[in-house]
Amino acid sequence: MKQMFIVITALSLGACSTYMPQRYSINADTNVALKSIDAGNISVGTFKGPDNFDKSCRAAGPIAPPDNLTFESYIQKALADELKVAGKYDDTTPKVTLSGIVDQLAFSSSRSLTGGSWDIGLKINSSNGKSAYVSEHYEFNSGFIADTACKQTAEAYLPAVQDLIQKLVKSPDFKSLVTP
């Protein structure tokens, strides 16, 4: 009986959840900003991630993007999706290709005990030789209990990425990135 209790306890402690952000959804303000730019035929190349990123959330389990994406490919796909919906994307005959380096990626699920934050830094390189840097510090309410806090942290990745992409598109450097 004692051995069975140990096995059940070990299994229950070893079982952890993976917390997943929602799939990316278009931001209306970013879409409007993209449509106002007189440029098109933009492709999105590869994005590289940070050298080290701890995706574990408390002792509850890891945070992982949906569809087997990495965190940096989630951002890459977000930018491509925004360009597609705005009618600016073309991966067949692009005039410019944007690639990226996510050099900062970190989250906290326990900022001031029940708050959380995401920090994302992104360098965008254009095939035209120009580059730009944007960063986002996104704060949210996470919760006290680990399961709730990690779920909230995962869900906060979507709006953090939306804000990052919006900062990129609205930055004064963006037009020079997408102009051949």
Residue pairs with C-beta under 8 A, 6 or more apart in sequence:
16 59
16 60
16 61
16 62
17 60
17 61
17 147
17 150
18 61
18 62
18 63
18 64
19 57
19 60
19 61
19 62
19 63
19 64
19 150
19 151
19 153
19 154
20 63
20 64
20 65
20 66
20 154
21 63
21 65
21 66
21 74
21 154
21 155
21 156
21 157
21 158
22 66
22 155
22 158
23 66
23 67
24 74
24 77
24 78
24 81
24 158
24 161
24 162
25 158
25 162
26 81
26 82
26 85
27 82
27 162
27 165
27 166
29 166
30 82
30 162
30 165
30 166
30 169
30 170
31 82
31 85
31 86
33 166
33 169
33 170
34 82
34 83
34 86
34 88
34 169
35 86
35 87
35 88
37 88
37 169
37 174
37 175
37 178
39 88
39 95
39 96
39 175
39 178
39 179
40 87
40 88
40 90
40 95
41 88
41 90
41 93
41 94
41 95
41 96
42 83
42 88
42 89
42 90
42 94
42 95
42 96
42 97
42 98
42 178
43 89
43 90
43 91
43 94
43 96
43 97
43 98
44 76
44 79
44 80
44 83
44 89
44 91
44 97
44 98
44 99
45 97
45 98
45 99
45 127
46 76
46 99
46 100
47 72
47 73
47 75
47 76
47 99
47 100
47 101
47 102
48 72
48 100
48 101
48 102
49 70
49 71
49 72
49 102
49 105
50 72
50 102
50 103
50 104
50 105
53 71
53 105
53 106
54 106
55 62
55 63
55 64
55 71
56 62
56 63
57 63
57 107
57 109
57 146
57 149
57 150
57 153
57 154
58 109
58 110
58 146
58 149
58 150
59 146
60 146
60 147
60 149
60 150
61 150
63 107
63 150
63 153
63 154
63 157
65 71
65 73
65 74
65 157
69 77
71 102
71 105
71 157
72 100
72 102
72 105
74 157
74 161
75 100
75 102
75 120
75 122
75 161
75 164
75 165
76 100
78 161
78 162
78 165
79 98
79 100
79 165
79 168
80 89
82 165
82 169
83 89
88 178
94 127
95 180
96 126
96 127
96 128
96 177
96 178
96 179
96 180
97 126
97 127
98 124
98 125
98 126
98 127
98 177
98 178
99 124
99 125
99 127
100 122
100 123
100 124
100 125
101 122
101 123
101 125
102 120
102 121
102 122
103 121
103 122
103 123
104 119
104 120
104 121
104 135
105 119
105 120
105 121
106 118
106 119
107 116
107 117
107 118
107 119
107 153
107 156
107 157
108 115
108 116
108 117
108 153
109 116
109 142
109 146
109 149
109 150
109 152
109 153
110 116
110 142
110 149
111 117
111 139
111 142
113 144
114 141
114 142
114 143
114 144
114 149
115 139
115 140
115 141
115 142
116 139
116 140
116 141
116 142
116 149
116 152
116 153
116 156
117 137
117 138
117 139
117 140
118 136
118 137
118 138
118 140
118 153
118 156
118 157
118 160
119 135
119 136
119 137
119 138
120 135
120 136
120 138
120 160
120 161
120 164
121 133
121 134
121 135
122 133
122 134
122 135
122 164
122 168
123 131
123 132
123 133
124 131
124 132
124 133
124 134
124 168
124 177
125 131
126 176
126 177
126 178
128 176
128 177
128 179
128 180
130 173
130 176
130 177
131 177
132 168
132 171
132 173
132 174
132 176
132 177
134 164
134 167
134 168
134 171
135 164
135 167
136 160
136 161
136 163
136 164
136 167
138 156
138 159
138 160
138 163
140 152
140 153
140 156
140 159
141 152
142 148
142 149
142 152
142 153
142 156
143 149
143 152
168 174
